[in-house]
Structure formats: structure tokens, C-alpha cells
């Protein structure tokens, strides 16, 4: 059984004490494909080191995270563009809009989002969207930029059924992680109305650990709890969920 974690920040400082061990733990349990989203230029070298240590398992993205869109965002976007000119990445991400932490940067966030979408189209890459308290703004941009060559993943999807269908209409898969195991997560109440062909698995580790680890540091191995929950929701064996969602990740990332 091959399991794919489509979103994990394994370069995070949270893993500095035991990074290699926890990655090996996950690999030993079948979690062997890890897609690594970018945050900003400060983490680029750490991402490269991660790939160097596990070249068969790590698949890197490049991009500017919306919470890191600051006054210097033009320089950061230039870094993204420079990276794309130097080597292959599997996606532009994570990008999007976050209005939970700072609403004052909305105009800059929106501009950075649009410019990175256009970069993805230029390089024929998927996008990985971060959306926090910003569904209307995200959908406004996607409506403006929608095209056959716009596709990707709506990372950590936490919306309702209507928003799920809207995200899918823009050629987005839904990234499902630990939230699906939360009592107040709500997505478990309608997820079985969404065909599995639209779903990918993720952890967003070290964040959003699933029950029974909620509140603790998340790690890629805990994606097994997400898999277990989806098996119950869809009434489908875990092996089948793993196979379908891994194939979905292959369709998106082309690897």
C-alpha cells in the first residue's frame, strides 16, 4: 500500500531533533511520497537538504505563502521565478489568501496569488492553495483566472459542500487532513457526497494533528488516522482509499 502525503512541512524547525527518524517511521508504514510546500526564501535551502537526504521520497514545491506576503513580496516572487528557472518543481505552493492573521495585507496577498497562478500556467504546474477565512476572495481570483491549464489542490479544505463543489469546478482536488477527524470539523458530515476522484490526503505536519494526537506535533505517519477516518466515511477499504488518492496525486503532480 503506497500512501501519499500531499502537504507536509518536513523542513520545519519542529522536526530538528528527530526529522530522519520520523520520516523513516512513515516510510516503513507505507507513507512513501511526501510533497513539500514552500513558505518563503528563508526555507529554500532546508527544503533542498531534505530532498538530498531522501531523493526518492521528497517532491518540492516553490512559492510564497500568503502569511509571508510582506512589503518585500516582489523580491520573494522574484526568488520563486528564479528558482523555476534553475530546476524542476512539482507545484507552485502554498499560495493563496489568509485573512485570519492579517487582513491589512489583502491587496498584496491577492496580487501575489494572481502572479503565482500565472507563473504556474506559464510553467504548466499545478497550484496548491492556502485558504483561511478567505473563500470569497479565493473564489473571486479563481473565477478570474480559470482556464484549462489552471489545476491543483485546495489544501486543508475546511469549507462546506457548496464550496467543495465550487473548488472542484476550478479543477482543484480537495486536500483532506486531520480536520476530518475533529468533532467540530464538519467536513466529515458531507464528504461522502464528494467522489473520491476529487480527494487527496495530507497532514500539513507539524500542524493540525488528527485525533487522537490533536494539539500535539503532527507528523506524516499520522496520515494513517486520516486514511482510517475516510475508510469509515466512504465505507471503502483503506487500501482502496490509499490507491485512489495516490493516483489522484500522480494525476496532479505528474510523478
Secondary structure, 3 states (H helix, E strand, C coil): CCEEECCECCCCHHHCCCHHHHHHHHHHCCEEEEEECCCCHHHHHHHHHHHHHCCCCEEECECCCHHHCCCCHHHHHHHHHHHHHHCCCCEEEEEEEECCCCCCCHHHHHHHHHHHHHHHHHHCCEEEEEEECCHHHHHHHHHHHCCCCCCEEECCCCCCHHHHHHHHHCCEEEEECHHHHCCCCCHHHCHHHCCHHHEEECCCECCCCCCCCCCCCCCHHHHHHHHHHHHHHHCCCHHHHHHHHHHHHHHHHCC
